[in-house]
Amino acid sequence: VASMFYTLTRQLSEESSKRDAGFERKIDIHQMHFESLSSGMELVKEFDSKVQDFESVMNSKIQEATRTFRLLEERFQYLERNRAEISELKENMLKVEVIE
């Protein structure tokens, strides 16, 4: 009887150890998943920050390009007006030469 009790106790102890080892393994796996998700979230945050920085730089570049385009457009209009005035002056000079 003592031998059977010892054998049953040893078997229960071994099964309990196996079960505990299984639980510990599951806990380790869950811990690894958590750490992986945590580092993934950090990468997402870092990427998001870089995207925001990029958007900020691009917005300032777009604003700068828009200002430059407007200045060029104003300059072009100024040159067009000058060209028209020069043409008018040439015509007037020709009229003056004809009159003289």
VOMAR-809967 format. One line per 4 residues: number of its first residue (from 1); their letters; for each residue x, z, y of C-alpha. Coordinates in Angstrom, 2 decimals, padded with zeros to 5 digits. Each point is the difference from the previous one (the first is absolute). Last residue first. Example, Ala and Ser with C-alpha at 12.3 -4.5 7.8 and 13.67 -1.06 7.14 Angstrom:
<atoms>
2> SA> 013.67 007.14 -001.06 ~ -001.37 000.66 -003.44
</atoms>
This chain:
<atoms>
100> EIVE> 008.96 -088.64 115.21 ~ -003.45 000.05 -001.62 ~ 001.37 -001.14 -003.33 ~ 002.69 002.67 000.08
96> VKLM> -002.59 002.68 000.87 ~ -002.24 -001.19 -002.83 ~ 002.95 000.14 -002.40 ~ 000.79 003.52 001.21
92> NEKL> -003.62 001.03 -000.55 ~ 000.07 -001.35 -003.56 ~ 003.25 001.84 -000.67 ~ -001.49 003.22 001.44
88> ESIE> -003.07 -000.35 -002.24 ~ 002.21 -000.48 -003.05 ~ 002.04 003.04 001.01 ~ -003.20 002.06 000.43
84> ARNR> -001.24 -001.06 -003.45 ~ 003.37 000.89 -001.52 ~ -000.07 003.34 001.77 ~ -003.49 000.74 -001.36
80> ELYQ> 001.12 -000.93 -003.52 ~ 003.09 002.21 000.41 ~ -002.18 002.97 001.00 ~ -002.32 -000.66 -002.95
76> FREE> 003.02 -000.06 -002.33 ~ 001.29 003.26 001.48 ~ -003.39 001.65 -000.51 ~ -000.08 -001.19 -003.63
72> LLRF> 003.55 001.21 -000.54 ~ -000.93 003.42 001.39 ~ -003.10 000.10 -002.21 ~ 002.07 -000.93 -003.06
68> TRTA> 002.56 002.70 000.80 ~ -002.74 002.62 000.34 ~ -001.54 -001.08 -003.31 ~ 003.42 000.05 -001.70
64> EQIK> 000.60 003.56 001.25 ~ -003.44 001.13 -001.18 ~ 000.60 -001.62 -003.40 ~ 003.42 001.68 -000.24
60> SNMV> -001.58 003.38 000.89 ~ -002.66 -000.51 -002.66 ~ 002.63 -001.04 -002.55 ~ 002.06 003.13 000.65
56> SEFD> -003.07 002.24 -000.38 ~ -001.16 -001.82 -003.12 ~ 003.49 000.39 -001.52 ~ 000.04 003.73 000.75
52> QVKS> -003.49 000.35 -001.51 ~ 001.14 -001.91 -003.11 ~ 003.08 002.24 -000.25 ~ -002.19 003.12 000.15
48> DFEK> -002.33 -001.42 -002.64 ~ 002.99 -000.72 -002.26 ~ 001.26 003.58 000.39 ~ -003.48 001.40 -000.72
44> VLEM> -000.35 -002.26 -003.05 ~ 003.46 001.03 -001.23 ~ -000.93 003.67 000.42 ~ -003.23 -000.63 -001.93
40> GSSL> 001.99 -001.57 -002.82 ~ 002.32 003.03 -000.05 ~ -003.06 002.22 -000.44 ~ -001.54 -002.27 -002.60
36> SEFH> 003.22 000.06 -002.02 ~ 000.29 003.77 000.39 ~ -003.60 000.41 -001.17 ~ 000.56 -002.32 -002.93
32> MQHI> 003.15 001.93 -000.98 ~ -001.91 003.30 000.23 ~ -002.81 -001.44 -002.12 ~ 002.54 -001.06 -002.62
28> DIKR> 001.67 003.44 000.07 ~ -003.41 001.72 -000.35 ~ -000.81 -002.28 -002.93 ~ 003.35 000.88 -001.59
24> EFGA> -000.63 003.70 000.57 ~ -003.42 -000.36 -001.58 ~ 001.49 -001.78 -003.00 ~ 002.74 002.67 -000.28
20> DRKS> -002.70 002.68 000.12 ~ -001.92 -001.82 -002.76 ~ 003.14 -000.33 -002.10 ~ 000.83 003.69 000.57
16> SEES> -003.55 000.99 -000.91 ~ 000.21 -002.14 -003.12 ~ 003.31 001.66 -000.93 ~ -001.40 003.50 000.68
12> LQRT> -003.12 -000.75 -002.01 ~ 002.17 -001.25 -002.86 ~ 002.22 003.11 000.19 ~ -003.03 002.30 000.05
8> LTYF> -001.53 -001.85 -002.95 ~ 003.28 000.25 -001.96 ~ 000.43 003.70 000.84 ~ -003.59 000.75 -000.99
4> MSAV> 000.47 -001.94 -003.22 ~ 003.20 001.94 -000.75 ~ -001.67 003.30 000.85 ~ -002.82 -000.89 -002.37
</atoms>
